[in-house]
Amino acid sequence: MISLHWAAIPAETVFEGFENMTFNWIETEHQGVRMIVEPVANGVGKVVRLLSPNPYDYLNASLAPGSIVPLFPKT
């Protein structure tokens, strides 16, 4: 994938350290929707990204990025 980046500073400065970044994300399911979340506390996480093919899931405010959801589905 080719992406363009326009900035007044060199690209090396903008992306410095980018290759060394790590993320503590996990994939889970909440309300029947697969998503990627970042754990923030014991048993809950912040929504990073939805992995749903259903466009209506993206309109659900309780599933918006930044929302807090349980990490593990209730059994």
mmCIF file of the C-alpha atoms, coordinates in Angstrom:
data_MODEL
# 
_entry.id   MODEL 
# 
loop_
_atom_site.group_PDB 
_atom_site.id 
_atom_site.type_symbol 
_atom_site.label_atom_id 
_atom_site.label_alt_id 
_atom_site.label_comp_id 
_atom_site.label_asym_id 
_atom_site.label_entity_id 
_atom_site.label_seq_id 
_atom_site.pdbx_PDB_ins_code 
_atom_site.Cartn_x 
_atom_site.Cartn_y 
_atom_site.Cartn_z 
_atom_site.occupancy 
_atom_site.B_iso_or_equiv 
_atom_site.pdbx_formal_charge 
_atom_site.auth_seq_id 
_atom_site.auth_comp_id 
_atom_site.auth_asym_id 
_atom_site.auth_atom_id 
_atom_site.pdbx_PDB_model_num 
ATOM 1  C CA . MET A 1 1  ? 0.000   0.000   0.000  1.00 0.00 ? 1  MET A CA 1 
ATOM 2  C CA . ILE A 1 2  ? 1.327   3.396   -0.935 1.00 0.00 ? 2  ILE A CA 1 
ATOM 3  C CA . SER A 1 3  ? 0.366   6.389   1.145  1.00 0.00 ? 3  SER A CA 1 
ATOM 4  C CA . LEU A 1 4  ? 1.319   10.000  0.682  1.00 0.00 ? 4  LEU A CA 1 
ATOM 5  C CA . HIS A 1 5  ? 2.315   12.275  3.515  1.00 0.00 ? 5  HIS A CA 1 
ATOM 6  C CA . TRP A 1 6  ? 2.688   16.013  3.094  1.00 0.00 ? 6  TRP A CA 1 
ATOM 7  C CA . ALA A 1 7  ? 4.401   17.946  5.893  1.00 0.00 ? 7  ALA A CA 1 
ATOM 8  C CA . ALA A 1 8  ? 6.740   20.890  6.360  1.00 0.00 ? 8  ALA A CA 1 
ATOM 9  C CA . ILE A 1 9  ? 9.152   18.647  8.261  1.00 0.00 ? 9  ILE A CA 1 
ATOM 10 C CA . PRO A 1 10 ? 11.016  15.579  6.973  1.00 0.00 ? 10 PRO A CA 1 
ATOM 11 C CA . ALA A 1 11 ? 9.141   12.268  6.961  1.00 0.00 ? 11 ALA A CA 1 
ATOM 12 C CA . GLU A 1 12 ? 11.952  10.724  9.054  1.00 0.00 ? 12 GLU A CA 1 
ATOM 13 C CA . THR A 1 13 ? 11.111  13.155  11.856 1.00 0.00 ? 13 THR A CA 1 
ATOM 14 C CA . VAL A 1 14 ? 7.366   12.576  11.614 1.00 0.00 ? 14 VAL A CA 1 
ATOM 15 C CA . PHE A 1 15 ? 7.634   8.779   11.682 1.00 0.00 ? 15 PHE A CA 1 
ATOM 16 C CA . GLU A 1 16 ? 10.578  8.514   14.094 1.00 0.00 ? 16 GLU A CA 1 
ATOM 17 C CA . GLY A 1 17 ? 10.097  5.487   16.371 1.00 0.00 ? 17 GLY A CA 1 
ATOM 18 C CA . PHE A 1 18 ? 6.999   4.310   14.482 1.00 0.00 ? 18 PHE A CA 1 
ATOM 19 C CA . GLU A 1 19 ? 8.472   0.868   13.742 1.00 0.00 ? 19 GLU A CA 1 
ATOM 20 C CA . ASN A 1 20 ? 9.100   0.285   17.468 1.00 0.00 ? 20 ASN A CA 1 
ATOM 21 C CA . MET A 1 21 ? 5.555   1.057   18.643 1.00 0.00 ? 21 MET A CA 1 
ATOM 22 C CA . THR A 1 22 ? 3.676   -1.740  20.372 1.00 0.00 ? 22 THR A CA 1 
ATOM 23 C CA . PHE A 1 23 ? 0.011   -1.972  21.215 1.00 0.00 ? 23 PHE A CA 1 
ATOM 24 C CA . ASN A 1 24 ? -1.724  -3.930  23.953 1.00 0.00 ? 24 ASN A CA 1 
ATOM 25 C CA . TRP A 1 25 ? -4.859  -4.651  21.932 1.00 0.00 ? 25 TRP A CA 1 
ATOM 26 C CA . ILE A 1 26 ? -7.029  -7.750  22.060 1.00 0.00 ? 26 ILE A CA 1 
ATOM 27 C CA . GLU A 1 27 ? -9.886  -8.988  19.925 1.00 0.00 ? 27 GLU A CA 1 
ATOM 28 C CA . THR A 1 28 ? -13.179 -9.686  21.689 1.00 0.00 ? 28 THR A CA 1 
ATOM 29 C CA . GLU A 1 29 ? -16.919 -9.732  21.103 1.00 0.00 ? 29 GLU A CA 1 
ATOM 30 C CA . HIS A 1 30 ? -19.527 -7.508  22.766 1.00 0.00 ? 30 HIS A CA 1 
ATOM 31 C CA . GLN A 1 31 ? -23.246 -7.447  21.906 1.00 0.00 ? 31 GLN A CA 1 
ATOM 32 C CA . GLY A 1 32 ? -22.501 -9.898  19.102 1.00 0.00 ? 32 GLY A CA 1 
ATOM 33 C CA . VAL A 1 33 ? -19.992 -7.538  17.453 1.00 0.00 ? 33 VAL A CA 1 
ATOM 34 C CA . ARG A 1 34 ? -16.308 -8.430  16.995 1.00 0.00 ? 34 ARG A CA 1 
ATOM 35 C CA . MET A 1 35 ? -13.957 -5.601  17.912 1.00 0.00 ? 35 MET A CA 1 
ATOM 36 C CA . ILE A 1 36 ? -10.441 -4.693  18.931 1.00 0.00 ? 36 ILE A CA 1 
ATOM 37 C CA . VAL A 1 37 ? -10.134 -3.195  22.396 1.00 0.00 ? 37 VAL A CA 1 
ATOM 38 C CA . GLU A 1 38 ? -7.341  -1.820  24.556 1.00 0.00 ? 38 GLU A CA 1 
ATOM 39 C CA . PRO A 1 39 ? -7.532  -3.084  28.161 1.00 0.00 ? 39 PRO A CA 1 
ATOM 40 C CA . VAL A 1 40 ? -7.822  -0.157  30.594 1.00 0.00 ? 40 VAL A CA 1 
ATOM 41 C CA . ALA A 1 41 ? -8.873  -1.797  33.878 1.00 0.00 ? 41 ALA A CA 1 
ATOM 42 C CA . ASN A 1 42 ? -9.754  -5.161  35.334 1.00 0.00 ? 42 ASN A CA 1 
ATOM 43 C CA . GLY A 1 43 ? -12.209 -6.753  32.903 1.00 0.00 ? 43 GLY A CA 1 
ATOM 44 C CA . VAL A 1 44 ? -12.966 -3.683  30.756 1.00 0.00 ? 44 VAL A CA 1 
ATOM 45 C CA . GLY A 1 45 ? -11.413 -2.129  27.697 1.00 0.00 ? 45 GLY A CA 1 
ATOM 46 C CA . LYS A 1 46 ? -11.668 0.865   25.399 1.00 0.00 ? 46 LYS A CA 1 
ATOM 47 C CA . VAL A 1 47 ? -12.956 0.216   21.866 1.00 0.00 ? 47 VAL A CA 1 
ATOM 48 C CA . VAL A 1 48 ? -10.236 0.830   19.284 1.00 0.00 ? 48 VAL A CA 1 
ATOM 49 C CA . ARG A 1 49 ? -11.890 -0.565  16.159 1.00 0.00 ? 49 ARG A CA 1 
ATOM 50 C CA . LEU A 1 50 ? -14.964 -2.542  15.100 1.00 0.00 ? 50 LEU A CA 1 
ATOM 51 C CA . LEU A 1 51 ? -14.511 -5.640  12.939 1.00 0.00 ? 51 LEU A CA 1 
ATOM 52 C CA . SER A 1 52 ? -18.086 -5.882  11.731 1.00 0.00 ? 52 SER A CA 1 
ATOM 53 C CA . PRO A 1 53 ? -19.418 -6.141  8.183  1.00 0.00 ? 53 PRO A CA 1 
ATOM 54 C CA . ASN A 1 54 ? -22.758 -4.718  9.387  1.00 0.00 ? 54 ASN A CA 1 
ATOM 55 C CA . PRO A 1 55 ? -22.898 -0.940  8.758  1.00 0.00 ? 55 PRO A CA 1 
ATOM 56 C CA . TYR A 1 56 ? -25.530 -0.483  11.487 1.00 0.00 ? 56 TYR A CA 1 
ATOM 57 C CA . ASP A 1 57 ? -22.990 -1.570  14.132 1.00 0.00 ? 57 ASP A CA 1 
ATOM 58 C CA . TYR A 1 58 ? -20.977 1.561   13.317 1.00 0.00 ? 58 TYR A CA 1 
ATOM 59 C CA . LEU A 1 59 ? -24.015 3.732   14.102 1.00 0.00 ? 59 LEU A CA 1 
ATOM 60 C CA . ASN A 1 60 ? -24.340 2.269   17.619 1.00 0.00 ? 60 ASN A CA 1 
ATOM 61 C CA . ALA A 1 61 ? -22.963 4.971   19.946 1.00 0.00 ? 61 ALA A CA 1 
ATOM 62 C CA . SER A 1 62 ? -22.225 2.412   22.686 1.00 0.00 ? 62 SER A CA 1 
ATOM 63 C CA . LEU A 1 63 ? -19.730 0.720   20.321 1.00 0.00 ? 63 LEU A CA 1 
ATOM 64 C CA . ALA A 1 64 ? -17.986 3.879   19.092 1.00 0.00 ? 64 ALA A CA 1 
ATOM 65 C CA . PRO A 1 65 ? -14.192 4.097   19.416 1.00 0.00 ? 65 PRO A CA 1 
ATOM 66 C CA . GLY A 1 66 ? -13.315 5.217   22.929 1.00 0.00 ? 66 GLY A CA 1 
ATOM 67 C CA . SER A 1 67 ? -16.354 3.527   24.493 1.00 0.00 ? 67 SER A CA 1 
ATOM 68 C CA . ILE A 1 68 ? -15.758 1.263   27.478 1.00 0.00 ? 68 ILE A CA 1 
ATOM 69 C CA . VAL A 1 69 ? -16.909 -2.354  27.081 1.00 0.00 ? 69 VAL A CA 1 
ATOM 70 C CA . PRO A 1 70 ? -16.359 -5.619  28.961 1.00 0.00 ? 70 PRO A CA 1 
ATOM 71 C CA . LEU A 1 71 ? -13.353 -7.557  27.676 1.00 0.00 ? 71 LEU A CA 1 
ATOM 72 C CA . PHE A 1 72 ? -14.922 -10.985 27.928 1.00 0.00 ? 72 PHE A CA 1 
ATOM 73 C CA . PRO A 1 73 ? -18.433 -11.969 26.916 1.00 0.00 ? 73 PRO A CA 1 
ATOM 74 C CA . LYS A 1 74 ? -20.742 -13.041 29.723 1.00 0.00 ? 74 LYS A CA 1 
ATOM 75 C CA . THR A 1 75 ? -21.482 -16.746 29.789 1.00 0.00 ? 75 THR A CA 1 
# 
